[in-house]
Amino acid sequence: MECRSGCGACCISPSISGPIPGMPDGKAAGEPCVHLLADFRCGLFGRPERPAVCDRFKAAADVCGDSRQQAVWLLTELELATR
C-alpha cells in the first residue's frame, strides 16, 4: 500500500518516545509532530534528519484503513492497546 497523501495520521496518533528534531522528548499520542505541514504531509520526508522510527513506518491496510479518518481511529486504537 502506498502512503495516502494528505493523511498525516501517523504523525498525530502514535506516541514517539525518542527525540525528533524540534521535539527532544518525542511526542505524546494525539499530539501532532512539529514537522506536520498544513496539508498533512511530513516536512522531513526524504530528509536525513527524519527519525528512523518514522522512516520505518510503512502504510498498510490494517493500520491505515480506507481513509484518513479510519487511519486516525486505527492508529489511536493501536496506541491504546500497546501502552
N, C-alpha and C positions, 0 to 999 in steps of 0.2 A: 504494500500500500504506500502511495506517495503522501507526504505531509500535505494537509489541507491548507492552502494559502489563506491567510487572514483568520486563522483559528486561535492560536495562542494559548489554548487550554493547558498545554504542558508547561507554559511559562507562568501560569497562575495557580492551578490546582495543587500540584505536589509541593511538599516542603523540600528544601535543599539544605543539607546540613553543612556542606563545605562552602568555602569562600567563592564568591562571584565578584568579578570586577565591579567596584562600587557598592558591594554588599559583603563586607568581610566576614560577617557572621552567617552567611547564607540567607535563606528566606523562609518564612513561615508558610504553611499551606494556606492557599487562598489569597496570598499577597502577590501582586504582580511583580515580576522581575523589573528592575530599573531599566533594562535594555529592551523591554517590550515596547514596540512602536505603536503609535496611534491606530495603525491599520492592522494590529495584532500580528506583526511579523517580528522576528528576533533581530535586533540591531547588531548582534555579534555573529550571526550566522555566517559560516565560512571564514571567520577570522581566527587567528591563532589563540587569542585570549578567551575564546569561548570555552567555558568549563567542560571538562571531559564528561561529566555526568549528563550534560545537555547534548553533547555530541553523540553519546551512546544511545540516547533515546531514539527509538525508531517507531514511526507511525505504524499502528496495527489496528485492525478492525475491533479487536477485543478491548482496546483501551481508547480508541478514537471514535468508534461508532460511525454513524452516518451523517453527523452534523456537528457543528461547534458546540451546540447545547448538549448533545449526547456526550461529547468528549469531556466537557467540564464535569458533567454528572459522573461519568465512569471513572475519571481520574480522581475526583473527590472521594468517591466510594472506595477506590483502591487505597488512597491515602488513609482514610479512616480505618480500613481493615488491617493495615500494616503498621499502625502507630506503635 
